[in-house]
């Protein structure tokens, strides 16, 4: 039953994001693995449509925060407002108080506003004015990022990048998909027709089931050797233990969507580039290690 609902959810999102079945499945895997997703692409590639479609399909509360160069942390988190009638301060929630948050064009905001998300993404809570406010569950951040060479962007610091379980890119659609897109209805009109396939309780239950997917000792050994290989290269700093956990969690979600109760090496190989590449920072010489090099050098057995 769970797998049928997942198949239905994927099918519905794929009606909106044409020809990107692999990327859509990665995005759902990230949600089910309790991670956060970074989508890097040029404007107009369907990043916002994907986040909208996921929210409508999962039935989760959805808010959008447009990151700009003059954005303040309070624009995202909220602020205390004085009520003259009561003579007291009341807290007005920012868009972070939701279940799916679209942080649109996150790298257009200055570092101080970017870092306002750190506690929410890692601790699932927000500390303001001496109070800690727990966020609703599930809490899933989808951040979009313009290519760094575009004007008006601020590079995301490594601490921020590490909070994202996966980074994906949609890229241009295939010729067939784009022709269908041009000859059919507008995506915004199709989004209005979507109905929830899941709900909050169902998503939380699926996340619990993903955690129960088994990873054998041999599989853990293979993952460890991949992670160790990233640390052995002088041209970059390798994956941290948190990065290794992210690879395993993402692989469990990928296996679960595939209808399996155990992880196989193929699951690791599919998710590894999307979990690792944005964490493998360049060295002082400016050289960057790519996950494809690691996957070629580390054997399964």
C-alpha positions as CSV (number, residue, x, y, z in Angstrom):
1,X,0.0,0.0,0.0
2,X,2.8,2.4,0.9
3,X,4.6,1.7,-2.4
4,X,1.4,2.3,-4.4
5,X,0.9,5.7,-2.8
6,X,4.5,6.6,-3.5
7,X,4.1,5.5,-7.2
8,X,0.9,7.6,-7.4
9,X,2.7,10.6,-5.8
10,X,5.6,10.3,-8.3
11,X,3.2,10.0,-11.2
12,X,1.4,13.2,-10.3
13,X,4.5,15.3,-9.9
14,X,5.9,13.9,-13.1
15,X,2.8,15.3,-14.9
16,X,4.0,18.7,-13.9
17,X,7.8,18.3,-14.3
18,X,8.0,16.6,-17.7
19,X,10.9,14.3,-18.5
20,X,12.6,14.6,-15.1
21,X,11.6,11.3,-13.5
22,X,15.0,10.8,-12.0
23,X,15.2,14.2,-10.4
24,X,11.6,14.0,-9.1
25,X,12.4,10.7,-7.4
26,X,15.6,12.2,-5.9
27,X,13.5,15.1,-4.5
28,X,11.0,12.7,-2.9
29,X,13.8,10.5,-1.6
30,X,15.2,13.6,0.1
31,X,11.9,14.3,1.8
32,X,11.4,10.8,3.0
33,X,15.0,10.7,4.3
34,X,14.3,13.7,6.4
35,X,16.8,15.8,4.5
36,X,16.7,19.2,2.8
37,X,17.1,19.8,-1.0
38,X,19.1,22.3,-2.9
39,X,18.2,22.8,-6.6
40,X,20.8,24.7,-8.6
41,X,19.8,25.9,-12.1
42,X,19.2,28.9,-14.2
43,X,15.9,30.7,-13.9
44,X,12.9,29.2,-15.7
45,X,13.8,25.5,-15.4
46,X,10.9,24.4,-13.2
47,X,12.4,24.7,-9.7
48,X,9.4,26.5,-8.2
49,X,7.0,24.2,-10.0
50,X,8.7,21.2,-8.6
51,X,8.4,22.5,-5.0
52,X,4.7,23.4,-5.6
53,X,3.9,20.0,-7.0
54,X,5.6,18.2,-4.1
55,X,3.7,20.3,-1.6
56,X,0.3,19.8,-3.2
57,X,0.9,16.1,-3.7
58,X,2.0,15.4,-0.2
59,X,-0.7,17.6,1.3
60,X,1.8,19.5,3.5
61,X,1.7,23.2,4.4
62,X,3.7,25.2,2.0
63,X,5.2,28.7,2.1
64,X,7.6,30.5,-0.1
65,X,10.3,33.0,1.0
66,X,11.9,35.1,-1.7
67,X,15.5,35.8,-0.8
68,X,16.8,39.2,-1.9
69,X,19.9,41.3,-1.3
70,X,18.1,43.4,1.4
71,X,16.5,40.5,3.2
72,X,16.7,40.4,7.0
73,X,16.6,37.3,9.3
74,X,13.4,38.6,10.8
75,X,11.8,38.4,7.3
76,X,12.3,34.7,7.4
77,X,12.0,33.8,11.1
78,X,9.4,36.3,12.3
79,X,9.5,39.1,14.9
80,X,7.9,40.4,18.1
81,X,5.3,43.1,17.5
82,X,4.0,45.5,20.2
83,X,0.3,45.5,20.6
84,X,-0.8,48.9,21.9
85,X,-4.2,47.7,22.9
86,X,-2.9,44.9,25.2
87,X,0.4,46.6,26.0
88,X,2.2,43.3,25.2
89,X,4.4,41.9,22.5
90,X,3.0,39.2,20.3
91,X,5.1,37.0,18.0
92,X,4.3,37.2,14.3
93,X,5.6,34.0,12.6
94,X,7.8,34.2,9.5
95,X,7.5,31.8,6.5
96,X,9.9,29.3,8.2
97,X,6.9,28.1,10.3
98,X,5.6,25.7,7.7
99,X,6.2,22.1,6.6
100,X,7.6,22.7,3.2
101,X,9.6,25.9,2.8
102,X,10.7,27.1,-0.6
103,X,13.8,29.3,0.0
104,X,13.8,30.8,-3.5
105,X,17.1,32.1,-4.9
106,X,18.7,31.6,-1.5
107,X,22.1,32.8,-2.8
108,X,20.8,36.3,-3.6
109,X,20.5,37.0,0.1
110,X,23.6,38.1,2.2
111,X,25.2,35.5,4.5
112,X,23.4,36.8,7.7
113,X,20.0,36.0,6.2
114,X,21.3,32.7,4.7
115,X,22.5,31.6,8.2
116,X,19.1,32.3,9.7
117,X,18.0,29.0,8.3
118,X,20.8,26.9,10.0
119,X,19.1,26.2,13.3
120,X,15.8,25.5,11.7
121,X,17.3,23.0,9.2
122,X,19.5,21.2,11.8
123,X,17.5,21.4,15.0
124,X,14.0,21.8,13.7
125,X,13.4,24.8,15.9
126,X,13.8,28.6,15.9
127,X,15.3,30.5,18.9
128,X,14.1,34.2,19.1
129,X,13.8,36.6,21.9
130,X,14.9,34.1,24.5
131,X,12.2,31.6,23.4
132,X,12.6,28.4,21.5
133,X,9.8,27.5,19.1
134,X,9.6,24.0,17.7
135,X,8.8,23.7,14.1
136,X,6.0,21.5,12.8
137,X,6.9,18.0,11.4
138,X,7.9,17.2,8.8
139,X,10.0,20.2,8.0
140,X,11.5,20.2,4.6
141,X,13.5,23.0,3.0
142,X,13.7,23.2,-0.8
143,X,16.2,26.0,-1.7
144,X,16.8,27.2,-5.2
145,X,20.1,28.6,-6.2
146,X,21.2,30.6,-9.3
147,X,24.5,29.6,-10.8
148,X,27.3,31.4,-9.0
149,X,28.5,33.2,-12.1
150,X,25.2,35.2,-12.3
151,X,25.2,38.7,-11.0
152,X,24.0,39.5,-7.5
153,X,24.7,36.2,-5.9
154,X,26.5,35.4,-2.6
155,X,28.2,31.9,-2.4
156,X,26.6,29.6,0.2
157,X,29.1,28.9,3.0
158,X,30.2,25.3,3.6
159,X,28.2,25.2,6.9
160,X,25.1,26.1,5.0
161,X,25.7,23.7,2.1
162,X,26.3,20.8,4.6
163,X,22.7,21.3,5.9
164,X,21.4,20.2,2.5
165,X,21.2,16.4,2.1
166,X,21.1,16.6,-1.7
167,X,21.8,19.0,-4.5
168,X,20.2,18.4,-7.8
169,X,19.9,20.2,-11.1
170,X,16.8,19.8,-13.4
171,X,18.5,21.0,-16.6
172,X,16.8,21.5,-20.0
173,X,14.0,19.1,-20.8
174,X,14.3,16.6,-23.7
175,X,13.0,17.7,-27.1
176,X,9.8,15.5,-26.7
177,X,9.1,16.8,-23.2
178,X,9.6,20.5,-24.2
179,X,7.3,20.1,-27.2
180,X,4.6,18.6,-24.9
181,X,5.2,21.5,-22.5
182,X,4.8,24.1,-25.3
183,X,1.7,22.5,-26.8
184,X,-0.1,21.8,-23.5
185,X,-1.5,23.8,-20.6
186,X,0.6,26.2,-18.5
187,X,2.2,24.5,-15.5
188,X,0.5,27.0,-13.1
189,X,-2.9,25.9,-14.4
190,X,-2.1,22.2,-14.1
191,X,-0.9,22.8,-10.5
192,X,-4.3,24.0,-9.6
193,X,-5.7,20.6,-10.6
194,X,-3.5,18.6,-8.3
195,X,-5.0,16.8,-5.3
196,X,-3.2,15.4,-2.3
197,X,-2.0,11.8,-2.6
198,X,-0.5,11.8,0.9
199,X,-1.0,13.8,4.0
200,X,1.1,14.8,7.1
201,X,0.5,11.5,8.9
202,X,1.3,9.5,5.9
203,X,4.6,11.3,5.2
204,X,5.7,10.9,8.8
205,X,4.8,7.2,8.7
206,X,6.8,6.8,5.4
207,X,9.8,8.5,7.0
208,X,9.7,6.1,9.9
209,X,9.6,3.1,7.4
210,X,12.6,4.5,5.6
211,X,14.6,4.5,8.8
212,X,13.8,0.7,9.1
213,X,15.3,-0.2,5.8
214,X,18.3,-2.5,6.4
215,X,21.9,-1.9,5.5
216,X,24.1,-4.9,5.7
217,X,27.7,-4.9,7.1
218,X,29.1,-5.4,3.6
219,X,27.1,-2.4,2.4
220,X,28.3,-0.2,5.3
221,X,31.9,-1.3,4.5
222,X,31.4,-0.2,0.9
223,X,30.0,3.2,2.0
224,X,32.9,3.6,4.5
225,X,35.5,2.9,1.8
226,X,33.8,5.6,-0.5
227,X,33.8,8.1,2.3
228,X,37.5,7.3,3.2
229,X,38.5,7.7,-0.4
230,X,37.1,11.3,-0.3
231,X,39.3,12.0,2.7
232,X,42.5,10.6,1.1
233,X,42.6,13.2,-1.6
234,X,44.8,16.2,-0.9
235,X,42.9,18.4,-3.3
236,X,39.8,18.6,-1.1
237,X,38.5,18.0,2.4
238,X,36.5,14.8,2.4
239,X,33.0,13.9,3.6
240,X,32.3,14.3,7.3
241,X,30.5,11.7,9.4
242,X,27.3,13.7,8.9
243,X,27.8,13.5,5.1
244,X,28.3,9.7,5.4
245,X,25.0,9.4,7.3
246,X,23.3,11.5,4.7
247,X,24.4,9.1,1.9
248,X,23.1,6.2,3.8
249,X,19.8,7.8,4.7
250,X,19.3,8.9,1.1
251,X,20.1,5.4,-0.2
252,X,17.6,3.9,2.2
253,X,14.9,6.2,0.9
254,X,15.8,5.3,-2.7
255,X,15.6,1.6,-1.9
256,X,12.3,2.1,-0.1
257,X,10.8,3.9,-3.1
258,X,12.0,1.0,-5.2
259,X,10.0,-1.4,-2.9
260,X,12.9,-3.0,-1.1
261,X,13.6,-3.4,2.6
262,X,17.4,-3.4,2.2
263,X,20.0,-1.2,0.6
264,X,22.1,-2.4,-2.3
265,X,25.3,-0.8,-3.8
266,X,23.3,0.6,-6.7
267,X,21.3,2.7,-4.3
268,X,24.5,4.2,-2.9
269,X,25.9,4.8,-6.3
270,X,22.7,6.6,-7.5
271,X,22.5,9.1,-4.5
272,X,26.2,9.5,-3.8
273,X,26.9,12.3,-6.4
274,X,23.9,14.3,-5.2
275,X,24.9,14.0,-1.6
276,X,28.6,14.3,-1.9
277,X,29.6,16.8,-4.6
278,X,28.4,19.9,-2.9
279,X,30.3,18.9,0.3
280,X,33.6,18.1,-1.4
281,X,35.0,21.7,-1.3
282,X,38.0,22.8,-3.3
283,X,41.5,22.8,-1.9
284,X,43.7,25.9,-1.5
285,X,44.9,25.2,-5.0
286,X,41.3,25.6,-6.3
287,X,41.0,21.9,-7.4
288,X,37.8,20.1,-6.7
289,X,37.2,16.4,-6.3
290,X,34.1,14.9,-8.0
291,X,32.2,11.9,-6.7
292,X,32.5,10.2,-10.1
293,X,36.2,9.8,-9.6
294,X,35.6,8.1,-6.2
295,X,32.9,5.8,-7.6
296,X,35.3,4.6,-10.3
297,X,38.2,3.8,-7.9
298,X,36.3,2.0,-5.1
299,X,35.1,-1.5,-5.9
300,X,31.9,-2.9,-4.4
301,X,33.6,-6.1,-3.1
